[in-house]
């Protein structure tokens, strides 16, 4: 429970999804005994991804891929599954199951440290002598010696300037009544979030028809079990074009034609390649290769892919090239323009992907105004140094302010998978412990 008024804390973690909880776990490993998380949701560790109760919303990787880079003293996912009577194998579990596992991680943290949860949203972050002032939307104030921003993804940029019945700007909070009455559904976006939206609506309205719209309407491919590609160890691409040629050669040399094998092996070294490239080469890849990489990197769990394929085969799901450029109320729902086409729909869902503009988040906007954070030049997030410490407007590290997760893609590139979150959380915990008095022993 939040403590009214002004509270001084050694370290505050802003954001209590999976990233924030793994950060707390890493800090507790290094002796932090007093931890504070600011998170508006009552449940910690679930965030957007693992708070869904829809059994059709599946993890897009098998359980074994979530256990890399474990934290000492915390039960890994597979043993936890087995202890609860679930055999891992090659199963793609509902994301709710991983949320239940995160409940156990939170309990384990509480056995190591005093964990305070302020059920509120942080609205501003400003520097003060000895640390930072964090103002919460419930009027409380935290004076933190160190801060970790583990905010996760923002909502998509709005499709329309005003609220309209039948328009769901938040793909994770689609009104039940809107789904139940939907026969014609248009979804802006064709990625994994769009697939989740299809599954959500189809679960409530089994006869709904779907149109998924994007400038490049790629549907994520299905995930598959694969073996390692040995060629990844020999790669020394000093430019994106050379990496691209090596990847194509690796796929062509594979007798099974299994591109997933190559991509899975490559992802273990993408951060290394990215950090060795020049700013110009990074910009080239971000402009020409990033979308293709993300398309092949983030795949659909096979059961979900099969359902989408059935909807396409039954002509209940079609892809449309073009963005939604206008939406207006109509006598029978919503009228919208998609590319050069006029369409009508009972329900329109915004699944265009998260905003990466820090001005769309009040806390980050406040930190920008005070020079505590700096946008990445490629628009991929915020600048950090290799320890995860924020880089200020003048190029120096913001001592005691760290950033974890999606907002660090411009530096680390591979940042969203759970194993990477744990790895980066441990790096931050190690750096933070060097400059803090909270370490026990």
DRENRODREN-864873 format. One record per residue (C-alpha): residue in three letters; z, x, y. Coordinates in Angstrom, 1 decimal, decimal comma. Layout:
% DRENRODREN-864873
    r      pz      px      py
  ALA       Z       X       Y
...
//
This chain:
% DRENRODREN-864873
    r      pz      px      py
  UNK     0,0     0,0     0,0
  UNK    -0,7     1,1     3,5
  UNK     2,3     2,3     5,6
  UNK     2,3     0,7     9,0
  UNK     1,9     2,8    12,1
  UNK     1,4     6,6    12,2
  UNK     1,6     8,7     9,1
  UNK     1,3    12,5     8,7
  UNK    -0,3    13,6     5,5
  UNK    -1,3    17,0     4,0
  UNK    -4,8    15,9     2,9
  UNK    -6,7    12,6     3,3
  UNK    -9,6    11,6     1,1
  UNK   -11,9     9,1     2,9
  UNK   -13,5     7,0     0,2
  UNK   -12,0     5,9    -3,1
  UNK   -15,0     5,5    -5,3
  UNK   -15,7     7,9    -8,2
  UNK   -16,2    10,9    -5,8
  UNK   -13,0    10,3    -4,0
  UNK   -11,0     9,9    -7,2
  UNK   -12,5    13,0    -8,8
  UNK   -11,6    14,9    -5,6
  UNK    -8,0    13,7    -5,9
  UNK    -8,0    14,8    -9,6
  UNK    -9,2    18,3    -8,7
  UNK    -6,7    18,7    -5,9
  UNK    -3,9    17,6    -8,2
  UNK    -5,0    20,2   -10,7
  UNK    -4,4    22,9    -8,1
  UNK    -0,9    21,6    -7,2
  UNK    -1,4    19,0    -4,4
  UNK     1,6    16,7    -4,8
  UNK     1,0    14,4    -1,9
  UNK    -2,5    12,7    -1,9
  UNK    -3,8    10,0     0,4
  UNK    -7,0     7,9    -0,3
  UNK    -8,4     5,5     2,3
  UNK   -10,5     2,9     0,5
  UNK   -11,0    -0,8     1,5
  UNK   -11,3    -1,9    -2,1
  UNK    -8,2    -2,7    -4,1
  UNK    -9,5    -0,8    -7,1
  UNK    -9,9     3,0    -6,9
  UNK   -12,6     4,9    -8,7
  UNK   -15,2     2,2    -9,1
  UNK   -17,1     2,2    -5,9
  UNK   -20,4     0,3    -5,9
  UNK   -21,7     1,6    -9,2
  UNK   -18,8     0,8   -11,4
  UNK   -17,3    -2,3    -9,8
  UNK   -20,0    -4,5   -11,3
  UNK   -18,9    -7,0   -13,9
  UNK   -22,5    -7,7   -15,1
  UNK   -22,7    -6,4   -18,7
  UNK   -26,5    -5,9   -18,1
  UNK   -25,8    -3,2   -15,5
  UNK   -25,8    -0,2   -17,7
  UNK   -25,1     3,5   -17,2
  UNK   -28,5     5,2   -17,0
  UNK   -27,4     8,1   -19,2
  UNK   -25,6     8,3   -22,5
  UNK   -21,9     9,0   -22,6
  UNK   -22,2    12,7   -23,5
  UNK   -24,0    13,5   -20,3
  UNK   -21,0    12,3   -18,3
  UNK   -18,6    14,8   -19,9
  UNK   -20,1    18,0   -18,5
  UNK   -17,9    20,1   -16,1
  UNK   -14,7    18,4   -17,2
  UNK   -11,4    18,8   -15,3
  UNK    -8,6    20,4   -17,3
  UNK    -5,8    18,0   -18,2
  UNK    -7,9    14,8   -17,8
  UNK    -9,2    13,0   -20,8
  UNK   -13,0    13,1   -21,0
  UNK   -15,0     9,9   -21,3
  UNK   -16,0    10,2   -25,0
  UNK   -12,4    10,7   -26,3
  UNK   -11,3     7,8   -24,1
  UNK   -14,1     5,6   -25,6
  UNK   -13,1     6,5   -29,1
  UNK    -9,4     5,9   -28,3
  UNK   -10,4     2,4   -27,2
  UNK   -12,5     1,7   -30,3
  UNK   -15,9     2,4   -28,9
  UNK   -18,1     5,0   -30,5
  UNK   -20,3     6,9   -28,1
  UNK   -23,4     7,9   -30,0
  UNK   -26,5     7,3   -28,0
  UNK   -25,1     4,1   -26,4
  UNK   -25,8     3,2   -22,8
  UNK   -22,5     1,5   -21,9
  UNK   -22,0    -1,1   -19,2
  UNK   -21,0     0,5   -16,0
  UNK   -17,9    -1,6   -16,0
  UNK   -16,7     0,5   -19,0
  UNK   -16,9     3,6   -16,9
  UNK   -15,0     1,8   -14,2
  UNK   -12,3     1,1   -16,7
  UNK   -12,2     4,8   -17,6
  UNK   -11,8     5,6   -13,9
  UNK    -8,7     3,4   -13,9
  UNK    -7,3     5,8   -16,6
  UNK    -8,2     8,8   -14,4
  UNK    -6,3     7,2   -11,5
  UNK    -3,3     6,7   -13,7
  UNK    -3,4    10,3   -14,8
  UNK    -3,5    11,5   -11,2
  UNK    -0,4     9,4   -10,4
  UNK     1,4    11,2   -13,2
  UNK     0,7    14,5   -11,5
  UNK     1,1    13,6    -7,8
  UNK     2,2    11,0    -5,3
  UNK    -1,0     9,1    -4,6
  UNK    -1,0     6,7    -1,6
  UNK    -3,8     4,2    -1,3
  UNK    -4,5     2,8     2,2
  UNK    -6,5    -0,4     1,6
  UNK    -8,5    -0,1     4,8
  UNK   -11,6     1,4     6,2
  UNK   -11,6     4,5     8,3
  UNK   -13,2     3,8    11,7
  UNK   -12,9     7,1    13,6
  UNK   -12,2    10,8    13,0
  UNK   -11,2    13,1    15,8
  UNK    -9,8    16,7    15,9
  UNK    -6,2    17,2    17,0
  UNK    -4,0    20,3    16,9
  UNK    -3,3    21,2    13,3
  UNK    -5,8    18,8    11,8
  UNK    -7,5    15,4    12,4
  UNK    -6,6    11,9    13,5
  UNK    -8,0     9,2    11,3
  UNK    -7,9     5,7    12,7
  UNK    -8,1     2,8    10,3
  UNK    -9,4    -0,7    10,9
  UNK    -6,0    -2,2    10,2
  UNK    -4,6    -0,4    13,2
  UNK    -2,9     2,4    11,2
  UNK    -3,2     6,0    12,1
  UNK    -3,2     9,1     9,8
  UNK    -2,6    12,6    11,0
  UNK    -4,1    14,7     8,3
  UNK    -4,1    18,5     8,1
  UNK    -7,2    18,4     5,9
  UNK    -9,8    15,7     5,3
  UNK   -12,4    15,1     2,6
  UNK   -15,2    12,7     3,3
  UNK   -16,2    11,1     0,0
  UNK   -18,0     8,1     1,5
  UNK   -20,8     7,5    -1,0
  UNK   -24,0     5,7    -0,1
  UNK   -24,3     3,4     2,8
  UNK   -25,9     0,0     2,7
  UNK   -29,7    -0,2     3,2
  UNK   -31,1    -0,5     6,7
  UNK   -31,4    -4,2     7,5
  UNK   -34,7    -6,1     6,9
  UNK   -34,0    -8,6     9,6
  UNK   -31,9    -8,5    12,8
  UNK   -30,1   -11,8    12,0
  UNK   -28,5   -13,4     9,0
  UNK   -30,6   -16,0     7,2
  UNK   -29,9   -18,3     4,2
  UNK   -31,6   -16,8     1,2
  UNK   -31,7   -13,2     2,6
  UNK   -29,4   -10,8     0,8
  UNK   -29,2    -7,6     2,8
  UNK   -26,5    -6,2     0,5
  UNK   -28,0    -5,8    -3,0
  UNK   -24,5    -5,4    -4,5
  UNK   -23,2    -8,7    -3,1
  UNK   -25,9   -11,3    -3,7
  UNK   -24,4   -14,8    -3,2
  UNK   -24,1   -16,7    -6,5
  UNK   -25,5   -19,9    -5,1
  UNK   -28,6   -18,1    -3,7
  UNK   -29,3   -16,6    -7,2
  UNK   -28,7   -19,9    -9,0
  UNK   -31,3   -21,7    -6,8
  UNK   -33,9   -19,1    -6,8
  UNK   -37,3   -19,6    -8,4
  UNK   -39,3   -17,2    -6,3
  UNK   -37,6   -13,9    -5,6
  UNK   -38,9   -11,0    -3,5
  UNK   -37,1    -7,7    -3,7
  UNK   -37,8    -4,9    -1,2
  UNK   -37,8    -1,7    -3,3
  UNK   -38,7    -0,8    -6,8
  UNK   -36,0     1,7    -7,8
  UNK   -32,9     1,4    -9,9
  UNK   -31,1    -0,8    -7,4
  UNK   -34,0    -3,2    -7,5
  UNK   -33,8    -3,4   -11,3
  UNK   -30,1    -4,2   -11,1
  UNK   -31,0    -7,0    -8,6
  UNK   -33,6    -8,4   -11,1
  UNK   -31,0    -8,3   -13,9
  UNK   -28,4   -10,0   -11,7
  UNK   -30,7   -12,9   -10,7
  UNK   -32,2   -13,3   -14,2
  UNK   -28,7   -13,6   -15,6
  UNK   -28,1   -16,6   -13,3
  UNK   -31,6   -18,0   -13,0
  UNK   -33,4   -17,4   -16,2
  UNK   -36,7   -18,9   -15,0
  UNK   -37,0   -16,9   -11,8
  UNK   -40,1   -15,1   -10,9
  UNK   -40,0   -11,7    -9,1
  UNK   -42,1    -9,7    -6,7
  UNK   -41,0    -6,1    -6,1
  UNK   -42,5    -4,6    -3,0
  UNK   -42,8    -1,0    -1,8
  UNK   -45,3     1,3    -0,2
  UNK   -45,5     3,2    -3,4
  UNK   -44,4     0,7    -6,1
  UNK   -43,2     3,0    -8,8
  UNK   -41,0     1,5   -11,5
  UNK   -38,4     4,0   -12,9
  UNK   -39,4     5,1   -16,4
  UNK   -37,1     4,6   -19,4
  UNK   -34,6     7,3   -20,3
  UNK   -34,8     8,9   -23,8
  UNK   -32,9    11,3   -25,9
  UNK   -34,4    14,8   -25,7
  UNK   -33,9    18,4   -26,6
  UNK   -33,7    21,3   -24,2
  UNK   -36,9    23,0   -22,8
  UNK   -36,4    26,8   -23,4
  UNK   -39,0    27,6   -20,7
  UNK   -36,5    26,7   -17,9
  UNK   -34,7    30,0   -18,4
  UNK   -37,8    32,0   -17,4
  UNK   -38,6    30,1   -14,2
  UNK   -38,4    32,1   -11,0
  UNK   -40,3    29,9    -8,5
  UNK   -39,9    31,2    -5,0
  UNK   -42,0    28,3    -3,6
  UNK   -42,3    24,6    -4,5
  UNK   -46,0    25,0    -5,4
  UNK   -45,2    27,6    -8,0
  UNK   -42,4    25,4    -9,4
  UNK   -44,8    22,5    -9,6
  UNK   -47,4    24,6   -11,5
  UNK   -44,7    25,8   -13,9
  UNK   -43,5    22,2   -14,6
  UNK   -47,1    21,0   -15,3
  UNK   -47,7    23,9   -17,6
  UNK   -44,4    23,2   -19,4
  UNK   -45,3    19,6   -20,0
  UNK   -48,7    20,4   -21,2
  UNK   -47,4    23,1   -23,6
  UNK   -45,0    20,6   -25,2
  UNK   -46,6    19,3   -28,4
  UNK   -44,9    16,0   -28,0
  UNK   -46,0    15,6   -24,4
  UNK   -42,3    14,9   -23,5
  UNK   -42,0    15,3   -19,8
  UNK   -38,4    14,2   -20,0
  UNK   -37,5    17,3   -21,9
  UNK   -38,8    19,4   -19,0
  UNK   -37,2    17,4   -16,3
  UNK   -33,8    17,3   -18,0
  UNK   -33,8    21,1   -18,4
  UNK   -35,1    21,6   -14,8
  UNK   -32,3    19,6   -13,2
  UNK   -29,8    22,3   -14,4
  UNK   -31,4    24,7   -12,0
  UNK   -32,7    22,6    -9,1
  UNK   -29,8    23,4    -6,8
  UNK   -30,4    27,1    -7,4
  UNK   -34,2    26,8    -6,6
  UNK   -33,5    24,6    -3,6
  UNK   -31,0    27,0    -2,0
  UNK   -33,3    30,0    -2,5
  UNK   -36,2    28,3    -0,7
  UNK   -36,9    28,8     3,0
  UNK   -36,3    25,8     5,4
  UNK   -40,1    25,4     5,5
  UNK   -40,4    25,2     1,7
  UNK   -37,6    22,7     1,6
  UNK   -39,4    20,6     4,2
  UNK   -42,6    20,8     2,2
  UNK   -40,9    19,7    -1,0
  UNK   -39,0    16,9     0,8
  UNK   -42,3    15,6     2,2
  UNK   -44,5    15,9    -0,8
  UNK   -42,4    16,3    -4,0
  UNK   -39,0    14,7    -3,5
  UNK   -40,1    11,1    -4,2
  UNK   -41,9    12,1    -7,4
  UNK   -38,9    14,2    -8,5
  UNK   -36,4    11,3    -7,9
  UNK   -38,8     8,9    -9,7
  UNK   -38,7    11,0   -12,9
  UNK   -35,1    12,3   -12,4
  UNK   -33,4     8,9   -12,2
  UNK   -34,5     6,8   -15,1
  UNK   -33,7     3,3   -16,5
  UNK   -31,5     2,7   -19,5
  UNK   -33,8     1,7   -22,4
  UNK   -32,3    -1,9   -22,8
  UNK   -32,9    -2,6   -19,1
  UNK   -36,4    -1,0   -19,2
  UNK   -37,3    -3,3   -22,2
  UNK   -36,2    -6,4   -20,3
  UNK   -38,2    -5,4   -17,2
  UNK   -41,3    -4,8   -19,5
  UNK   -40,9    -8,2   -21,0
  UNK   -40,8    -9,8   -17,6
  UNK   -44,0    -8,0   -16,6
  UNK   -45,7    -9,0   -19,9
  UNK   -44,7   -12,6   -19,3
  UNK   -46,1   -12,4   -15,7
  UNK   -42,7   -13,2   -14,3
  UNK   -42,5    -9,8   -12,5
  UNK   -45,2    -8,3   -10,4
  UNK   -45,4    -5,2    -8,1
  UNK   -46,7    -5,5    -4,6
  UNK   -47,9    -2,6    -2,4
  UNK   -46,5    -2,7     1,1
  UNK   -43,2    -3,1     3,0
  UNK   -41,7    -6,3     4,3
  UNK   -42,6    -6,3     8,0
  UNK   -41,3    -9,7     9,0
  UNK   -39,0   -12,5     7,7
  UNK   -38,6   -15,9     9,2
  UNK   -37,1   -19,2     8,1
  UNK   -39,5   -21,7     6,6
  UNK   -39,2   -25,4     5,5
  UNK   -39,0   -24,2     1,9
  UNK   -37,0   -21,0     2,1
  UNK   -38,3   -17,8     3,7
  UNK   -41,7   -16,8     4,9
  UNK   -42,4   -13,1     4,9
  UNK   -45,2   -10,6     5,4
  UNK   -45,5    -7,9     2,7
  UNK   -48,1    -5,3     3,6
  UNK   -51,1    -7,5     4,5
  UNK   -50,0   -10,5     2,5
  UNK   -48,1   -13,6     3,5
  UNK   -45,6   -14,9     1,0
  UNK   -42,8   -17,4     0,6
  UNK   -39,5   -16,9    -1,3
  UNK   -36,3   -18,7    -2,1
  UNK   -34,4   -15,4    -2,2
  UNK   -35,2   -12,0    -0,6
  UNK   -33,1    -9,0    -1,6
  UNK   -32,9    -5,7     0,3
  UNK   -33,0    -2,9    -2,3
  UNK   -34,7    -0,3    -0,1
  UNK   -32,2     2,4    -0,8
  UNK   -29,2     3,6     1,2
  UNK   -29,3     4,5     4,8
  UNK   -29,0     8,2     5,5
  UNK   -28,4     7,8     9,2
  UNK   -24,8     8,8    10,0
  UNK   -24,9     6,5    13,1
  UNK   -24,9     3,6    10,6
  UNK   -21,4     4,5     9,6
  UNK   -18,7     4,2    12,4
  UNK   -16,6     7,0    11,0
  UNK   -19,5     9,4    10,8
  UNK   -20,7     8,3    14,2
  UNK   -17,3     9,2    15,6
  UNK   -17,4    12,6    13,9
  UNK   -20,8    13,2    15,3
  UNK   -19,6    12,4    18,8
  UNK   -16,9    15,0    18,5
  UNK   -19,2    17,6    17,0
  UNK   -17,4    17,7    13,6
  UNK   -20,5    16,9    11,6
  UNK   -24,1    17,7    12,0
  UNK   -27,2    15,9    10,5
  UNK   -29,2    17,8     8,0
  UNK   -32,6    18,7     9,6
  UNK   -34,5    17,1     6,8
  UNK   -32,6    13,8     7,1
  UNK   -31,0    14,1     3,7
  UNK   -27,4    13,9     4,9
  UNK   -25,0    16,3     6,7
  UNK   -24,8    20,0     6,9
  UNK   -22,1    21,8     4,9
  UNK   -21,4    25,4     3,9
  UNK   -21,4    26,4     0,3
  UNK   -17,7    25,6    -0,1
  UNK   -18,4    22,0     1,0
  UNK   -16,9    22,5     4,5
  UNK   -18,6    20,5     7,3
  UNK   -20,8    22,5     9,7
  UNK   -20,1    21,6    13,4
  UNK   -22,6    21,1    16,2
  UNK   -22,3    24,8    17,2
  UNK   -23,0    26,0    13,7
  UNK   -19,4    27,0    12,8
  UNK   -17,4    25,5     9,9
  UNK   -15,1    22,6    10,8
  UNK   -11,9    24,1     9,3
  UNK   -10,2    21,7     7,0
  UNK   -13,0    19,1     7,0
  UNK   -14,9    18,8     3,7
  UNK   -17,8    16,6     2,6
  UNK   -18,4    15,6    -1,1
  UNK   -21,2    13,7    -2,7
  UNK   -24,4    12,1    -1,6
  UNK   -24,1    13,3     2,0
  UNK   -24,5    17,0     0,9
  UNK   -27,9    16,6    -0,7
  UNK   -29,6    18,7     2,0
  UNK   -27,5    21,8     0,9
  UNK   -26,8    21,2    -2,8
  UNK   -29,7    18,9    -3,7
  UNK   -28,2    17,7    -7,0
  UNK   -25,0    15,9    -5,9
  UNK   -24,8    12,4    -7,3
  UNK   -24,3    12,8   -11,1
  UNK   -20,6    12,6   -12,2
  UNK   -20,6    16,2   -13,6
  UNK   -21,9    17,5   -10,3
  UNK   -19,3    15,5    -8,3
  UNK   -16,6    17,1   -10,4
  UNK   -18,0    20,6   -10,0
  UNK   -18,3    20,2    -6,2
  UNK   -14,8    18,5    -6,0
  UNK   -13,3    21,5    -7,7
  UNK   -15,0    23,9    -5,3
  UNK   -13,6    21,9    -2,4
  UNK   -10,1    21,8    -3,9
  UNK   -10,2    25,6    -4,4
  UNK   -11,3    26,2    -0,8
  UNK    -8,8    23,7     0,6
  UNK    -5,9    25,2    -1,4
  UNK    -6,6    28,6     0,2
  UNK    -5,8    27,2     3,6
  UNK    -3,0    24,7     2,9
  UNK     0,7    24,7     2,4
  UNK     0,6    21,9    -0,1
  UNK    -0,1    24,0    -3,2
  UNK     2,9    23,9    -5,5
  UNK     4,5    26,9    -7,2
//
